[in-house]
Structures are given as structure tokens and as C-alpha cells.
Amino acid sequence: MESPTFRTDGGATWLNLLATRGQSFGAHPVERLPDTASVAAWLDLVGLPPDVPPTEAEHAALVSLREALRELAMATVEGRPASPDARRLVGEHASAPLPHVAAGADRVPVAESLAAIAAQALVTLAGPDRHLLKECAEGDCRWVFLDPSGRRRWCPNPACATRGRVRAHRARATAAEA
């Protein structure tokens, strides 16, 4: 398997998890967590290295958590209530035991990593940082990320900003010709 490219520029681990499925709203979504090896690689990258290789059930649990977090994040930025199922699933993960990692050297059970990710998301979504959440303006991306500047229209992916700027330039050029 080719090593997937993971995004780490969302502003928080739980937001970076959302980016493990790229172009989620496009015709051809990019799944960056297709198997247990990719789960282990992503957890290692974010500082929660698994104590044993992840199982298929843990892979499915991480993907389910990701999609529930996506629903909560999007509901927050769109100013609408989140689905009860997503709230329940994230709450269940967040109520599990959190990892005990001493000086970053320990390996972490996957279930405890999921608990930490879910808890981090709930802290963001319930606290003042929820006002810093922004949704990428690209229709096929729509990744939710932290924007402390309050000025971003697109996620940190240069491709989204480039496509958006090119589209805006073409629209201005077309309007000027009319």
C-alpha cells in the first residue's frame, strides 16, 4: 500500500481526523484510512501510537467516530442542531477512559486514543473555540478547521484556495466582458 498523505494543519487532532477523508462532498472522495495499517500510521503521526496493531473493529470505530465528528463540526459552523446519533456516538467515545501517556513514550490502546480525540472535540465544540471553526468554501471539500484569524475562506490546502481564486477571477472576467 502506498503511504497516504495525512493533513495535520486543521488546528486540532480531531479536525485532522476529518481530513482523513478528502473531498468528502465531491464525486470522488479520497479515503486516507482504508485499512488498519493506515489507522496505525495516522495514530502514530498524531502522537497516539497504538499499543498493538489496530483491529478491523477499531478501524471501523475510528471511521465512524470521524463521520460523527464531521456531523457535529458541520452542524456547529452551519448553526443547526447536530444529529442525535452523532452526539451519542461521540459522547460514548468521550466517556471512555482517557490514555495515560507519560512523556509521550508510551503506546496507547486504540479505544483510549478515540476517547481522547472525542473529548478534545467536545471541549472545542462546547467552548469559546467553537467560534473559530470555519468551513472551507470549496463545495467538494468543506473541511472544518480552526481559523484564529477569522479571515480564511478556504482550508489550509493550497489547492482549495487556488481553485476558489481561479473561479472568482474567471467570474470577474466574464462579468467584465458582458
N, C-alpha and C positions, 0 to 999 in steps of 0.2 A: 504494500500500500504506500502511495506517495504521502509524505507528511503534509497534513493540512496546514494552512496558514491561519493562525488564530489572531483575532483582534484583541488588543489589550488597551485600547485608547478610549474606552467608554466612560471612564471616571470611577468605576467600581467593578468589583469582580462579578456581581450579579448582572450588571449591564453587559459586561464582556461575554457572559454566558449567552445572552440574547443574540450576540453576533456570531455564535457558532452555527447559526442558520442564516446565511446571507441571502439577500434579495428575497426575503420571505414572502413578499407580496407580488413578486414578478412571476412571469411564466415559467421560469426555470430556477427555482430556489436552489441554493448551494448548501448542502448538508456537510458540515465540518466535523460532526460527531457520528460517523456512520457505523462505528463498531467500538468494542471495548478498548482496543488499543488507543484509539483517538481520545476516548474518555480519560484514560490514564495519562496521556500526553498533556491534555488540557489541564487536568487537576494538578499535575506536576508544574506546569507553567505558572499557574496562579498561586502556587505556594501551598497546595494541599495535596502533596504526593500520597497516593493510595498505599495502604499498608500491604495489601495483596492485590493481584490483578483484578480489576472490576469484572463483575459477572454480567451476563446479559440482562438480568433483572435490574442491576444497578445502572446499566446503560439506559434501559427503558425509563427508570426512575428519574435520571438526570434530564433526559429529553422531555419527560412530562413536566418536571419542575420548570424547565426552560420555557415551555409554552404557557404554563400558568403564570409565570413571572412576566412574560410578554403581555398577556392579557391585563395583568394588574398595572403594568407600566403604561400601556396604551390607554387604559381607562383613566389613569391619572392625568396624562397630558391632554386627553380629549375632554376631561371634565365630566365623565359619566361614571355610573356605578360599575364596578367590576363584577364579573360573573361569580356567583356563589361557589361554584365548583372550583374555580381558580383560587379564590380566597381560602377555601377549605384545604386544598392540597398544599398551598404554601404554608398555611398555619400548621398543618400536620408536620411538615418538614421542620419548621422553625421550632416546634415544641420538642423535638428530639434532642438528645444530649449533644452539646457542642464539643468540638475537638479540644483536647488538651495538648497543645503543641509547645514544647519547651525549646526556645531559641531556634525555632524553625528546622530543627534537625530530625524531628520525629515524623514518621509516616502516619497517615490518618485513615481510619476506616471511611469508606465512601459515604456511608449514611451520615456520619458526623460532618463530613465536608458539605453535604447537601443541607444539613441543618444550619451550618454557618452561613452558607450562601443565602438561604431563605431568610434567616434572621437579619442579615445585612440589608436585604431588600426591604423588609418590613420597617427597619429603622429609617431608611431613606424615604419610603412612601408615607410614613406617619409623621416624619419630622419636617423641619424647615427646608431641607434639601429637595423635597418634592417639587418646590417651585423652580428648581434649577434643571428639572428634567425637560428635555426638548426632543421632538420627533423629527427625524431627517425629512426634508421636504421632497426627496425623491420618492415617487409613488411606489417603486418596486422595492425600495429599501425600508424606509420608515423606522429605522433603528432608533430606539430611545437611548439617549446618552445624557450625561451631565454637562450643562453649559453654564459655568460660573460667570462668563462674560455677558450672557443674555443676548448676544448678537449673532450667533450662528444660525444659518438657515439649513445647513446640511451637516450630516455627521462628520467625524474626523476623516472619513475615507476621501482622499482626493478625487476619486472617480465620481462620486456623487456631486461634489461641488463643481467639477468640470462639466459634467453633463447638464447640470442646472444652469450654469453660466452660459454655456453654448446655446441652450434652448432659449434663454432670455435674450441673448444677443440676436438670434435669428428672428425672434418675435418683434424686437425693436426695429430690425432692418426691414422686415415685411411691412410693419406699420408705417415706416417712413416712406416706403415705395408707394403706398396706397394713397 
